[in-house]
Amino acid sequence: MNKGELIDAVSKMTQHSKAQTQEMFDAFVAVVQNALTSGNNVQMIGFGTFSVEERPARVGRNPATGKELKIPAKKVVKFKVGSKLKDAVAGVKASAKKKK
């Protein structure tokens, strides 16, 4: 599913226009981006958590030549899936999970 298909699906479910849904989606992305660049995590219970992790500098190797190269440190976005989403994808029903 691409961004356009996602906006179409949400638009149909919420009965908002595609333009309104596009505006809300863009606002959501901007809020998440601003939170992450400010050093905050974005946690949505049941769905997942977006966070920023720092990767240290390291030495890598060019696979074509075998020559060593320096890979600089950088920040990367991580997503940890929430339990409800994980269970939905795995096909686990809520009642089956409680029986454990």
Summary of the structure (lengths in Angstrom):
residues: 100
radius of gyration: 19.5
end to end distance: 33.6
largest distance: 56.3
contacts: 206
relative contact order: 0.11
helix: 45%
strand: 27%
